[in-house]
Amino acid sequence: MADEMVRRAQTFLNATYDDGAKLGISRLVENGETGWTVMFALTRALQYELGISGLSDNFGPGTLSTLQSKYPRIGASGVPANIIRIVQAGLYCKGYDGGEIDGKYNDRVRDSVIKLKKDMGVDFAFPGGEVVPKVLKGLLNMDPYVTVNNGSAQIRAVQQWMNGAFINRRDFFIIACDGHHSRTVAQAMLYAVQYTIGMADGVANGVFGPGTQAGLKEHTLSVGSSGTWVQLFTGGMLLNQRSVSFGGTFTAAHADAVRSFQSFVKLPVTGKGDFSTWASLLVSYGDQTRKGTASDGVTRITPDRAKALKAEGITVVGRYLTNPIPGGGKVPEKEIQTGELQTIADQGMRCFPIYQTFGRGAEDFSYPLGRAAGQAAINAALDHGFKPGARIFFAVDFDAYDYEVTDNVLPHFKGIEDAMRDDGNRYGVGVYGPRNVCTRVSEAGHASASFVSDMSSGFSGNFGYPLPENWAYDQIVTKTVGSGSGSINIDVNIASGRDTGQGSFNPPRGVKQDTLLHPDVTTAMQTDVGKYMESLGFPLDGGTRSWQHWKCFERTVTAHDELITNLSRRYNMRKALIQTTAYWEMRHITPQDEAAWLAVITAFNTTRQYIRETSTGIAKQRAGTLIGAWNHALDKGYSSDQPRRDASKDEDKYNAWKQAYDSETFALTSVAIIHMWDIDGKPGGDDDSPALRKPTLGYTDTEIYEVLRRYQGPGEPAMTEAKKRMGLYYVMEKYNSISRNY
């Protein structure tokens, strides 16, 4: 919302500093809206007035120390008018009265500074109406000092107390007093604990290290305890969303609340503020010496390793459904190995499945990719033998900011949820990731349990967030257990009991060649493919494109099923690779494409010239691509069904192009031939991608993506489109898999 005085602050900055040129920034938009752009400009203006070279957006140690040495109390005599104007502008940007932005430190400004300090909680530490350096640092940022967005008054009281109690320590700076927990507040709490332990400035560092842990072990709290330690402990309880009163005396009511918290996080229920409870309040991984009853890892569970795990008290293990790295890379046993689930069952243990392929950045999360992940996980779970009712935990293995959760992760899990629903909900959905991710995905209704990556304590999505209400597994430390043939490296998980995995399994389906589609599945397959394409904006009736869904499905899947099956076996590639490419391309044919094809035909019949390189036929293939792929097939001995053609001759280009236009059999066969060319690195083509492994029926997601991407071309939009094709691939593969396992 625009504010006239904020607009005047922007005008002051533009007019005084040559439209930002003196500050090394662009001219500010004078719209009356506060934000980081204005705060950064004010920070730079302060640095300019202090004579600091190398201006920056950061109000760092250099700015603070220079301000302290030159003007330790703004409001006293001798302070330049422009520095006072910066204070006035900052007050308005924070919602306080700053006077007239005239460089006069009058009673209006003084009263606002007194109010600001009180809101910050530092009015006793810094009495009076003058601005000291740490207060100005807190003024020139976007931290609120009043409750916002339904903030908690009690959490605000904790924030104000910490500011007032510790602001005179060297490395403690004023934190927001908005009633919300955050990464900054969590860091401040660690500093406060360290100062209370007695650590000196320069020793206290906000890290939950050995010194901090040793100090906490000496301060167990119980009913009757009092003082700063109780204030810290009750503050920590409030920051973890436990309903307690903030104060300096540990009461019976506090003990009851502690017992509830300990029960929730699966600690010994003592009602005391002991070390393990302190640890769970302060850092996401808590007390890493705790014994977990669950684990996850990337190493095969053998009988000897199972015995070592059970000796450690672990009875449930998490294992991965797939390994996205071709050949396994550095973790060849990441995917569940042949016979492993039976070993787990024979040893009296249980297993929960984890699905992770892409997932290292926001760009790997979207609704289409979620649909793809959901269906791929279903297929893999069935392949390995998980029974209906298992909950699959889908990984978000990066530090997702809140906006990325909104824009990417939530749509992704909606896609997973929809894929599961269309499969009849035979498997449940869990989420693996930081606390904020798990909480938001679960609150959106897309997951029924959380597997929390709490070892990543520095993740913004962990630091300052409470443990999700529906947590099933809490990942706290990596360690090696057992010795000799039983030695295994694992991530230790605390288990809540919300999920227990499975203790018996169906026989694995194994790797089998594709067969003809079973008649019982084609109707459901057509329906599911249509639903997936509708989710991407492709209506069943074709919309503005040339062909309806049913016609594309018939001509690229069912009508040529025998041909596609034979091609799959001949080239050792999944039928879904051919079906997906052909169907996807046919769904994209437009009336404009068909008009272009007629123009090419008419021109050649009239002039014998191939006038335009345009893709044609049901699989939208270009002459140059067809000639390159088929010539490569001749060179490699993949096929001798076509003559060698010269891509520099119009007649050869037209003949290849016209064959794809006329013959669906040729077009579909060419899909497989082009895939083989792409897999070999497309020698002589327009894509410099490296060769892939020779086709196998066990291609990884990475390899499937590359084959689908290369068919369309290098770069964008092929890279983005291939992620959408992946979802279609897994719908196709679902029904091919059912057919070959009938």
Secondary structure, 3 states (H helix, E strand, C coil): CCCHHHHHHHHHHHHHCHHHHHHCCCCCCCCCCCCHHHHHHHHHHHHHHHCCCCCCCCCCHHHHHHHHHHCCCECCCCCCHHHHHHHHHHHHHHCCCCCCCCCCCCHHHHHHHHHHHHHHCCCCCCCCCCECHHHHHHHCCCCCCCCCCCCCHHHHHHHHHHHHHHCCCCCCCCCCCCCCCCHHHHHHHHHHHHHHHCCCECCECCCCCHHHHHHHHCCCECCCCECHHHHHHHHHHHHCCCCCCCCCECCHHHHHHHHHHHHHHCCCCCCCECHHHHHHHHCCCCCCCCCCCEEECCCCCCHHHHHHHHHCCCCEEEEECCCCCHHHCCCCCCECCCCHHHHHHHCCCEEEEEECCCCCCHHHCCHHHHHHHHHHHHHHHHHHCCCCCCEEEEECCCCCCHHHHHHHHHHHHHHHHHHHHHCCCCCEEEEEECHHHHHHHHHCCCCCEEEECCCCCCCCCCCCCCCCCCEEEEEEEEEEECCHHHCEEEEEEEECCCCCCECCCCCCCCCCCCCCCCCCCHHHHHHHHHHHHHHCCCCCCCCCCCCCHHHHHHHHHHCCHHHHHHHHHHHCCCHHHHHHHHHHHHHCCCHHHHHHHHHHHHHHHHHCCCCCCCCECCCCECHHHHHHHHHHHHHHCCCCCCCCCCCCCHHHHHHHHHHHHHCHHHHHHHHHHHHHHHHCCCCCCCCCCCCCCCCCCCCCHHHHHHHHHHHHCCCCCHHHHHHHHHHHHHHHHHHHHHHHCC
